[in-house]
Amino acid sequence: MNKFFIIMMLSISADAFSWDGAVAGKISSLQVTSDQNMGFRVSMNDQSGNELKLCGDNHNFAYLKRDDSNFEVYVSLLMAANFSKSDVTVYSNYDETSTNYCRIGHVTVY
């Protein structure tokens, strides 16, 4: 049983390190703009209301583009989380095609 627990913990930890940003908090704003300009954007605050940087850099938002897999599902989930004031974790990676802005790759709502 201990070996199973250790393997599970290592696999969870490895997943957390595969992202440039893994930020937990509440959604502070949702923005919509043209798809060529990082079409759907999410900004977040921590539990104290402080603005969060989503990839550990200077950018205070992460984004999705219409061509992202499951775009509609991400947008629906993020909007529902915003309206319900749920806690959210946004996992993102630097997108070299957009001057290293944070592109969303995974979302968890609690």
C-alpha positions in Angstrom: 0.0 0.0 0.0 2.8 2.4 0.8 4.4 1.9 -2.6 1.1 2.7 -4.3 0.7 5.9 -2.3 4.3 7.0 -3.1 3.8 6.4 -6.8 0.5 8.3 -6.8 2.1 11.3 -5.0 5.0 11.3 -7.5 2.7 11.3 -10.5 0.6 14.1 -9.1 3.7 16.2 -8.3 5.2 15.6 -11.8 2.0 16.8 -13.4 2.1 20.1 -11.4 5.6 20.7 -12.7 4.7 20.3 -16.3 3.1 23.8 -16.4 4.7 27.2 -16.4 1.9 28.4 -14.2 -0.5 26.7 -11.8 -2.4 29.4 -10.1 -5.3 29.0 -7.6 -7.8 31.6 -6.6 -10.9 33.3 -7.8 -11.6 34.8 -11.2 -11.4 38.6 -11.0 -12.3 39.3 -14.6 -13.2 37.7 -18.0 -12.4 39.6 -21.2 -13.4 38.9 -24.7 -11.7 40.4 -27.7 -10.8 39.4 -31.3 -9.4 35.9 -31.6 -6.2 37.2 -33.1 -5.7 39.2 -29.9 -5.9 36.3 -27.4 -9.7 36.1 -27.7 -10.8 35.0 -24.2 -8.8 36.2 -21.2 -9.0 35.3 -17.5 -7.6 37.3 -14.7 -7.4 36.0 -11.1 -7.0 37.1 -7.5 -5.7 35.1 -4.5 -7.9 34.6 -1.4 -6.8 38.0 -0.1 -7.9 39.8 -3.2 -4.4 40.4 -4.6 -3.9 40.2 -8.4 -2.1 37.0 -9.5 0.5 36.6 -12.2 -0.6 33.5 -14.2 2.8 32.2 -15.4 5.0 33.7 -12.7 5.8 36.6 -15.0 4.4 40.1 -15.6 1.2 39.1 -17.3 -1.9 39.2 -15.2 -4.1 37.1 -17.5 -4.1 33.8 -19.3 -5.9 33.3 -22.5 -7.6 30.9 -24.9 -8.1 31.1 -28.7 -11.0 29.7 -30.6 -8.7 27.0 -32.2 -7.9 25.6 -28.7 -9.2 22.1 -28.1 -12.4 22.3 -26.0 -12.6 26.1 -26.4 -16.3 26.2 -25.7 -16.1 23.9 -22.7 -13.3 26.0 -21.2 -15.2 29.2 -21.7 -18.4 27.7 -20.2 -16.6 26.3 -17.2 -14.7 29.6 -16.5 -17.9 31.6 -16.9 -19.8 29.3 -14.5 -16.9 29.5 -12.0 -16.9 33.2 -12.2 -20.7 33.6 -11.6 -20.7 31.1 -8.8 -17.5 32.6 -7.2 -15.9 29.2 -7.1 -12.3 28.5 -6.4 -10.4 27.8 -9.6 -6.9 26.5 -10.6 -5.7 27.6 -14.0 -2.7 25.7 -15.5 -1.0 27.5 -18.3 2.2 27.6 -20.4 4.1 30.4 -22.0 3.1 30.8 -25.6 6.2 31.8 -27.6 4.0 32.8 -30.5 2.5 35.6 -28.4 5.5 37.1 -26.7 5.3 34.6 -23.8 1.7 35.4 -22.7 0.1 32.5 -20.7 -2.0 30.1 -22.8 -4.5 28.0 -20.7 -4.0 24.3 -20.9 -6.1 22.9 -18.0 -8.7 24.3 -15.6 -10.0 22.8 -12.3 -13.0 24.3 -10.5 -13.7 23.4 -6.9 
